């Protein structure tokens, strides 16, 4: 299978999840009838069965996206052909499977949902860091991925790290699962830092994936 075909899989995956997110967000009406907002709604709320009208599209999109990305990240590790590249590809697979698991276990089943989401966030952070470094340190006589692609990892790593650190900064000692459950917050603020940063992770990941597909 040629490299271009693997890149097309990554592009298809980004297309699927963007369509799934947009379609679910446009149809969304919350518990109080509110429209969806990137400023104060978590991404996973789009998949909350019984609340989100487009939950089936969002959750299905996550599963399809995760499965489409598996062959791409495996091929990326093969192209880099280094220990860092292979470890990065492994954690990329963890993130992809975590993303798919978020679709299988929506917010209605909070404990497995949070585990799946954390697999995505932690796996994604290690993925972008290790693959970025692996691209940067490729031998001069065997550059499989243009070194400029390593720059893509910087905003993605910052977004992942910020989202993982924010609960510990804002609410130290509190279970992250509680913070990720909007039902325990009686009044939703107009701007909520944690879901907003989660959206930054989403956009940074899309940018990273699309860029990797282009440079590969």
Secondary structure, DSSP 8 states (H G I E B T S, - for coil): --HHHHHHHHHHHHHHHHHHHHHHHHH---TTS----TTT--GGGGG-TTT-TTHHHHHHHHHHHHHHHHHHHHHHHHHH-SHHHHHHHHHHHHHHHHHHHHHHS-TTSHHHHHHHHHHHHHHHHHHHHHHHHHHHT--TT--SS-GGGGGHHHHHHHHHHHHHHHHHHHSTTS-HHHHT-GGG-SS--SS-HHHHHHHHHHHHHHHHHHHHHHH-
